[in-house]
Amino acid sequence: MAITTQYSTEYDQANVSKTGNLETNTMGGRVRCAYFTVAQDGAGDAGSSAALVKLPAGKVRLLASQSKAYVNWTTSSATLDLGWDAYVDIDGTAVNADADGIDNGIDVDAAGFQTFGSALVATGGTKLFESKEGVVIRATSADTAIADGDDLVGFLLYVVD
């Protein structure tokens, strides 16, 4: 074996082969924070959901693994899915909703803080959205009811131009 030097795709594009300009959602963008507070008003059956935030239009990189929430869903065996509603891509193509595209089945049986992005391991816990009108991020209790007064409070970090 030999000693090797590897370059990330982004480092190569900007510094070695100089094949492209990196967009600010990849290098040099601004991190923004979107807070959300959901207090369940009345009990909700399994499948109930809450729209947490709407990310802005354009190219936006969600930093899911850096985002957190305090979840106090009191129904035993509760799990939380985190995903997005259907939206229109920048080029006009319809993008389907994915109820668990960010997280699938986070165990929230006990109250506490949760970090997101387990379904985005291959992309470093991030997701690039390219939308005409923004993207709604939604939390869903797919398998259990949500009790009146249950809480979901936190923030999502994202990068924009």
C-alpha positions in Angstrom: 0.0 0.0 0.0 1.0 3.6 -0.5 0.1 6.9 1.3 -2.7 8.6 -0.6 -4.2 12.1 -0.6 -7.9 12.3 -1.3 -10.1 15.3 -2.1 -13.7 15.8 -1.3 -15.8 16.5 -4.4 -16.3 20.1 -3.3 -12.6 20.7 -2.5 -11.7 19.3 -5.9 -14.3 21.5 -7.8 -13.1 24.6 -6.0 -9.4 24.1 -5.7 -7.9 21.3 -7.7 -9.7 20.7 -11.0 -11.6 24.0 -10.8 -14.5 22.5 -12.7 -17.3 24.4 -11.0 -18.3 27.2 -8.7 -19.7 26.0 -5.5 -23.1 27.3 -4.6 -23.5 29.0 -1.2 -25.7 26.1 0.1 -22.5 24.1 -0.2 -19.8 26.6 0.7 -20.0 30.0 2.3 -23.8 30.1 2.9 -25.5 31.5 5.9 -26.9 29.2 8.6 -30.4 30.1 9.6 -32.5 28.8 12.4 -36.3 28.0 12.3 -37.9 27.5 15.7 -41.1 25.6 16.2 -43.5 25.0 19.1 -46.3 22.6 18.9 -48.7 22.0 21.9 -51.2 19.3 20.9 -54.7 20.8 21.1 -57.0 17.9 21.7 -56.1 14.2 21.2 -55.0 13.1 17.8 -55.3 9.5 16.4 -52.3 7.6 15.0 -51.3 9.4 11.7 -51.7 12.9 13.3 -49.1 15.4 12.2 -47.8 18.9 12.7 -46.3 21.2 10.1 -43.2 22.5 11.9 -41.7 25.0 9.6 -41.7 26.0 5.9 -38.2 26.3 4.5 -37.7 29.1 2.0 -37.9 28.7 -1.8 -34.7 28.1 -3.7 -31.8 25.9 -2.9 -31.8 25.2 0.9 -29.7 22.6 2.7 -31.3 21.3 5.8 -28.8 20.5 8.5 -30.9 17.8 10.1 -28.2 16.2 12.3 -27.6 19.6 13.9 -31.3 20.2 14.5 -33.0 19.2 17.8 -36.3 19.0 19.5 -37.7 18.4 22.9 -40.4 15.8 22.5 -43.0 15.0 25.2 -45.4 12.7 23.6 -47.0 10.8 26.5 -48.6 7.8 24.7 -46.6 4.6 25.4 -44.5 3.3 22.5 -44.8 6.6 20.7 -42.5 7.1 17.7 -42.0 10.2 15.6 -41.4 10.4 11.8 -40.0 13.5 10.3 -40.3 14.3 6.6 -41.7 16.8 4.1 -44.9 17.6 2.2 -45.1 17.5 -1.6 -43.6 20.5 -3.3 -42.6 21.7 -6.8 -38.9 21.6 -7.6 -37.1 24.6 -9.2 -37.4 23.1 -12.7 -41.2 22.7 -12.2 -41.2 18.9 -11.4 -43.6 17.7 -8.7 -41.8 16.1 -5.8 -43.7 13.6 -3.7 -44.2 14.0 0.0 -42.0 11.7 2.2 -43.3 11.4 5.7 -40.2 9.8 7.0 -37.5 11.1 4.6 -35.5 12.8 7.5 -36.3 10.3 10.3 -38.2 7.1 10.5 -39.5 6.0 13.9 -37.6 8.0 16.5 -38.4 6.4 19.8 -40.1 9.2 21.8 -41.6 7.0 24.4 -39.8 8.9 27.1 -39.7 12.7 27.1 -36.4 14.2 26.1 -34.3 15.9 23.5 -34.0 14.3 20.0 -31.5 14.9 17.2 -32.7 14.5 13.7 -31.3 13.1 10.4 -31.1 9.3 11.0 -32.5 8.7 7.5 -29.9 11.0 5.9 -26.8 9.1 7.0 -25.5 8.8 3.4 -25.6 12.6 3.0 -24.0 13.4 6.4 -27.3 14.2 8.0 -28.2 16.9 5.5 -30.8 17.2 2.8 -30.7 19.6 -0.2 -34.1 20.9 -1.2 -34.6 22.8 -4.4 -38.1 24.3 -4.5 -40.0 27.0 -6.2 -42.2 28.0 -3.2 -40.5 26.4 -0.2 -40.9 23.0 1.6 -43.0 22.2 4.6 -41.2 20.0 7.2 -43.7 17.8 9.0 -43.6 15.6 12.2 -46.0 12.6 12.2 -47.0 10.1 14.9 -47.6 7.2 12.5 -48.3 4.4 14.9 -49.8 5.9 18.1 -52.2 8.6 19.2 -51.0 12.0 20.4 -52.5 13.1 23.7 -53.9 16.5 24.4 -51.2 18.8 25.6 -48.2 16.8 24.3 -45.3 19.0 23.3 -42.9 19.2 20.4 -40.5 22.2 20.7 -37.2 22.7 18.9 -35.4 24.1 15.9 -34.2 23.2 12.4 -30.9 24.6 11.1 -30.5 25.2 7.3 -28.2 26.9 4.9 -29.2 29.4 2.3 -27.5 31.9 -0.1 
